[in-house]
Amino acid sequence: MPETSAADLLAFLALFTAATLGGALNAVAGGGTFITLPTLIFTGVPPVFANTTSTMALWPGSLSSVLAYRREIGQLRHLGTLAVPSIVGGLAGAVLLVRTPEDTFVALVPWLLLGATLLFTYGSRLTRRLRDTFKMGSPEGVRGVLVVGALQVVIALYGGYFGGGIGILMLASFVLMGMENIHEMNALKTILASCINGVALLTFVVTGKVLWLQAGVMVVGGITGGYLGAHYAQRLPGTRVRQFVTAVASTMTLYFFVRNYVLT
């Protein structure tokens, strides 16, 4: 059937291109999910599988970012405090996703995209405002550890379920913890996000929620884009990149709202 083969080839080309662009965006400014998730859905992948396969596609790129911070790992004061809540929350969110009926997740997609878009667009302002408002020291004692750990569990739960915007949420929580060094914050955010997505991805693999053919094509694209994005990051104006991601995210959010509530 030549028509089917041609359609499959075009779909795989679209997935590879989306993953390449998504990996590059993640390396520069974040927001790769806004490209990969809708593309998977557009090519006929059911939304829950699209979400899990998108996680698979972009995770290797985030893992390579962790390697870039390998020297800082031993110096991160809060890594031990936040790693366990990240794993627990990420696992719980992933289990919740695989148990969510397809129709329910379809109804949630536009709202999840909307929330992630708002976080991406306005999250840096929120973080700056929190940094200016709260001049807290590092959490001390059992109470401080419990508060910070509980907040990270909630963020990780959302991350394991959907994931868009968890970087902004973690940066905001780090500000509340009294962290001020942006390089330390970015390193901690990257490592914890990889923990969250890693345990979620393991859950998706064990439960058979990853479409391996599509994932394989997208992993290659994601790694390619991540390398190119990191290599050329200094040549790209960050503001323009974020504006592009915001425009794409807003368009995708509007599309899924129209598809769910106007065209049905």
VEXDREN-2710 file (C-alpha; in Angstrom, 1 decimal):
% VEXDREN-2710
k/r/px/py/pz
1/MET/0.0/0.0/0.0
2/PRO/2.1/2.9/-1.3
3/GLU/-0.2/5.6/0.2
4/THR/0.2/4.1/3.7
5/SER/3.9/3.8/3.4
6/ALA/4.2/7.4/2.2
7/ALA/2.0/8.6/5.1
8/ASP/4.1/6.7/7.6
9/LEU/7.3/8.1/6.2
10/LEU/5.8/11.7/6.5
11/ALA/4.7/10.9/10.0
12/PHE/8.2/9.7/11.1
13/LEU/9.8/12.7/9.4
14/ALA/7.4/15.0/11.3
15/LEU/8.2/13.2/14.6
16/PHE/12.0/13.4/14.0
17/THR/11.8/17.1/13.1
18/ALA/9.6/17.8/16.2
19/ALA/12.0/16.0/18.5
20/THR/15.0/17.8/17.0
21/LEU/13.3/21.1/17.5
22/GLY/12.1/20.1/21.0
23/GLY/15.5/18.9/22.0
24/ALA/17.1/22.2/20.8
25/LEU/14.5/24.3/22.6
26/ASN/15.1/22.4/25.8
27/ALA/18.8/23.0/25.5
28/VAL/18.3/26.8/25.0
29/ALA/15.1/27.8/26.9
30/GLY/12.9/24.8/27.6
31/GLY/9.4/24.1/26.2
32/GLY/10.2/21.1/24.0
33/THR/7.1/19.3/25.1
34/PHE/5.0/22.0/23.4
35/ILE/6.4/20.7/20.1
36/THR/6.7/16.9/20.7
37/LEU/3.3/16.2/22.4
38/PRO/1.0/17.9/19.8
39/THR/3.0/16.4/16.9
40/LEU/2.5/12.9/18.3
41/ILE/-1.2/13.5/18.6
42/PHE/-1.4/15.0/15.1
43/THR/0.2/11.8/13.7
44/GLY/-2.5/9.7/15.3
45/VAL/-1.0/8.6/18.6
46/PRO/-3.5/8.5/21.5
47/PRO/-3.0/11.3/24.0
48/VAL/-1.8/9.2/26.9
49/PHE/0.7/7.3/24.7
50/ALA/1.7/10.7/23.2
51/ASN/2.5/12.0/26.6
52/THR/4.5/9.0/27.6
53/THR/6.3/8.7/24.3
54/SER/7.2/12.4/24.4
55/THR/8.8/11.9/27.8
56/MET/10.8/9.0/26.3
57/ALA/11.9/11.2/23.3
58/LEU/13.2/14.1/25.4
59/TRP/14.6/12.3/28.5
60/PRO/18.0/11.3/26.9
61/GLY/18.6/15.0/26.2
62/SER/17.9/16.0/29.8
63/LEU/20.2/13.2/30.9
64/SER/23.1/14.6/28.9
65/SER/22.5/17.9/30.6
66/VAL/23.0/16.2/33.9
67/LEU/26.4/15.0/32.8
68/ALA/27.3/18.6/32.1
69/TYR/26.6/19.3/35.8
70/ARG/28.5/16.3/37.1
71/ARG/31.1/18.4/38.8
72/GLU/28.5/20.3/40.7
73/ILE/26.6/17.3/42.1
74/GLY/28.8/16.9/45.2
75/GLN/28.4/20.6/46.0
76/LEU/24.6/20.8/45.8
77/ARG/23.4/21.2/49.4
78/HIS/19.8/20.2/48.9
79/LEU/20.2/17.3/46.5
80/GLY/19.8/14.7/49.2
81/THR/16.8/16.4/50.7
82/LEU/14.9/16.7/47.4
83/ALA/16.0/13.6/45.5
84/VAL/13.7/11.1/47.4
85/PRO/10.6/13.3/47.2
86/SER/11.3/13.8/43.5
87/ILE/11.4/10.0/42.9
88/VAL/8.3/9.3/45.1
89/GLY/6.3/12.1/43.5
90/GLY/7.4/11.3/39.9
91/LEU/6.4/7.6/40.5
92/ALA/3.0/8.5/41.9
93/GLY/2.3/10.9/39.0
94/ALA/3.3/8.3/36.4
95/VAL/1.1/5.6/38.0
96/LEU/-1.8/8.1/38.1
97/LEU/-1.3/8.8/34.3
98/VAL/-1.2/5.2/33.3
99/ARG/-4.4/4.7/35.3
100/THR/-6.2/7.7/33.8
101/PRO/-8.8/6.8/31.2
102/GLU/-8.0/8.0/27.7
103/ASP/-11.2/10.2/27.5
104/THR/-10.3/11.8/30.8
105/PHE/-6.8/12.7/29.7
106/VAL/-8.1/14.0/26.4
107/ALA/-10.3/16.4/28.3
108/LEU/-7.4/17.5/30.5
109/VAL/-4.9/18.1/27.6
110/PRO/-5.9/21.7/26.9
111/TRP/-6.0/22.6/30.6
112/LEU/-2.6/21.0/31.1
113/LEU/-1.2/22.9/28.1
114/LEU/-2.7/26.1/29.4
115/GLY/-1.1/25.7/32.8
116/ALA/2.3/24.9/31.3
117/THR/2.0/27.8/28.9
118/LEU/1.3/30.3/31.7
119/LEU/4.2/28.8/33.8
120/PHE/6.6/29.1/30.9
121/THR/5.5/32.6/29.9
122/TYR/5.3/34.2/33.4
123/GLY/7.3/31.8/35.6
124/SER/10.5/33.9/35.4
125/ARG/8.6/36.9/36.7
126/LEU/7.2/34.8/39.5
127/THR/10.6/33.6/40.4
128/ARG/12.1/37.1/40.5
129/ARG/9.3/38.4/42.6
130/LEU/9.7/35.5/45.1
131/ARG/13.4/36.2/45.2
132/ASP/12.8/39.8/46.0
133/THR/10.0/39.1/48.5
134/PHE/11.5/36.2/50.5
135/LYS/14.9/36.5/52.0
136/MET/14.9/33.1/53.7
137/GLY/17.9/31.1/54.6
138/SER/18.3/27.4/53.9
139/PRO/15.7/25.2/55.6
140/GLU/16.9/24.0/58.9
141/GLY/15.5/21.3/61.2
142/VAL/12.9/18.7/60.7
143/ARG/10.1/21.2/60.0
144/GLY/12.0/22.9/57.2
145/VAL/12.9/19.6/55.6
146/LEU/9.3/18.4/55.7
147/VAL/7.9/21.6/54.1
148/VAL/10.5/21.6/51.3
149/GLY/10.1/17.9/50.8
150/ALA/6.3/18.1/50.7
151/LEU/6.5/20.9/48.1
152/GLN/8.8/18.9/45.9
153/VAL/6.5/15.8/46.1
154/VAL/3.7/17.9/44.7
155/ILE/5.9/19.3/41.9
156/ALA/7.2/15.8/41.1
157/LEU/3.6/14.4/41.1
158/TYR/2.7/17.0/38.4
159/GLY/5.9/16.3/36.6
160/GLY/5.4/12.5/36.5
161/TYR/1.8/13.1/35.2
162/PHE/2.5/15.7/32.6
163/GLY/5.7/17.6/33.2
164/GLY/5.3/20.9/31.3
165/GLY/6.7/23.8/33.5
166/ILE/8.2/21.7/36.3
167/GLY/11.5/23.6/35.8
168/ILE/9.8/26.9/36.6
169/LEU/8.0/25.4/39.6
170/MET/11.3/24.0/41.0
171/LEU/13.1/27.3/40.5
172/ALA/10.4/29.1/42.4
173/SER/10.5/26.6/45.2
174/PHE/14.3/26.9/45.4
175/VAL/13.8/30.7/45.9
176/LEU/11.6/29.9/48.9
177/MET/14.3/27.7/50.2
178/GLY/16.7/30.7/50.2
179/MET/18.8/29.7/47.2
180/GLU/20.3/32.6/45.2
181/ASN/23.0/31.1/43.0
182/ILE/21.3/30.7/39.6
183/HIS/23.9/28.2/38.4
184/GLU/23.4/26.0/41.5
185/MET/19.6/26.3/41.0
186/ASN/19.8/25.3/37.4
187/ALA/22.0/22.3/38.2
188/LEU/19.7/21.1/40.9
189/LYS/16.7/21.7/38.7
190/THR/18.2/19.7/35.9
191/ILE/19.2/16.7/38.1
192/LEU/15.8/16.6/39.9
193/ALA/13.9/16.8/36.6
194/SER/15.9/13.9/35.2
195/CYS/15.0/11.9/38.4
196/ILE/11.3/12.7/38.0
197/ASN/11.2/11.9/34.3
198/GLY/13.4/8.9/34.7
199/VAL/11.3/7.2/37.3
200/ALA/8.2/8.1/35.3
201/LEU/9.7/6.7/32.1
202/LEU/10.5/3.5/33.9
203/THR/6.9/3.2/34.9
204/PHE/5.7/3.8/31.4
205/VAL/8.1/1.2/30.0
206/VAL/7.1/-1.4/32.6
207/THR/3.3/-0.8/31.9
208/GLY/3.8/-0.9/28.2
209/LYS/2.8/2.7/27.6
210/VAL/5.7/3.7/25.2
211/LEU/5.4/3.3/21.5
212/TRP/8.9/2.2/20.7
213/LEU/9.0/2.8/16.9
214/GLN/7.9/6.5/17.3
215/ALA/10.1/6.8/20.4
216/GLY/13.2/5.5/18.6
217/VAL/12.8/8.0/15.8
218/MET/12.3/10.8/18.3
219/VAL/15.1/9.9/20.6
220/VAL/17.5/10.3/17.7
221/GLY/16.0/13.7/16.9
222/GLY/16.0/14.8/20.5
223/ILE/19.7/14.0/21.0
224/THR/20.5/15.7/17.7
225/GLY/18.5/18.8/18.6
226/GLY/19.9/18.8/22.2
227/TYR/23.5/18.8/20.8
228/LEU/22.8/21.5/18.2
229/GLY/20.9/23.6/20.7
230/ALA/23.7/23.4/23.3
231/HIS/26.3/24.1/20.6
232/TYR/24.6/27.2/19.1
233/ALA/22.9/28.4/22.3
234/GLN/25.3/31.4/22.6
235/ARG/24.4/32.6/19.1
236/LEU/20.6/32.7/19.7
237/PRO/18.9/35.5/21.5
238/GLY/17.2/33.9/24.5
239/THR/14.3/36.4/24.4
240/ARG/13.4/35.5/20.8
241/VAL/13.5/31.8/21.5
242/ARG/11.2/32.2/24.5
243/GLN/8.8/34.3/22.4
244/PHE/8.8/31.6/19.8
245/VAL/8.0/28.9/22.4
246/THR/5.3/31.0/23.9
247/ALA/3.7/31.6/20.5
248/VAL/3.8/27.8/19.7
249/ALA/2.5/26.9/23.2
250/SER/-0.4/29.4/22.9
251/THR/-1.3/28.2/19.5
252/MET/-1.3/24.6/20.6
253/THR/-3.3/25.4/23.7
254/LEU/-5.9/27.3/21.6
255/TYR/-6.1/24.4/19.1
256/PHE/-6.8/21.8/21.7
257/PHE/-9.5/23.9/23.4
258/VAL/-11.2/24.4/20.0
259/ARG/-10.9/20.7/19.2
260/ASN/-12.3/19.6/22.5
261/TYR/-15.0/22.2/23.0
262/VAL/-15.9/23.7/19.6
263/LEU/-15.4/20.9/17.1
264/THR/-17.0/18.1/19.2
END
